[in-house]
Amino acid sequence: MARKTKAEAEATRESLLDAAESVFMEKGVARASLEEIARTAGVTRGAVYWHFRNKQDILDAMLERVRAPLGEMLDEAAISQDSLTNLKHLCVIALSKLAEDEQYFRVYYILFHRNESDQALNKHRELAEEGIAFVTDIFRSPENAKKLRPGLSPELAGYLVHTQMLGLFFDWLAKPERLPLAEVAPILVETVFSGLLGEPEA
């Protein structure tokens, strides 16, 4: 019975996240209410509070749900011997996933374009700091740092990669018909990274 109860609770949590995606897409985070999310999920408002403290909690869980599959790959990219190549590969995967995974699209659309609330804006800033720090650490490795264009520090390289990816996410989400993102992702990413790296030694 306990196992069934746990499974049912998890199913309710997933249903609430699905409902929140729908409500946030329609109304934006600021204008959405927990009561409407509960109603959309077909549960009581008390059930929402059983799983989440507030909309920030819900937004965090929504993001974690779509980011989790990439988490292990990110960890591996950071410690692998060819971390720079793996980082480029992850950037391509992220752009392709944005174009091809409907849930991934919805969650990032909410974050970037339905984010009138302080909660969403704070989450955006938090993710930005994490992203810059992660990429900067990869560029700080001695092997990668020596590949950078002369005068370009690991910190600047990390900032540039993050802002380029952020810009691609933000702009493409606003107008997906602009270009076939999954198709052009490899050349976009390769161009970004080629601008960071110095000429290979002869």
Secondary structure by P-SEA (a helix, b strand, c coil): caaaaaaaaaaaaaaaaaaaaaaaaacccccccaaaaaaaacccaaaaaaccccaaaaaaaaaaaaaccaaaaaaaaacccaaaaaaaaaaaaaaaaaaccaaaaaaaaaaccccccaaaaaaaaaaaaaaaaaaaaaaacaaaaaaccccccaaaaaaaaaaaaaaaaaaaaacccccccccaaaaaaaaaaaaacccccc
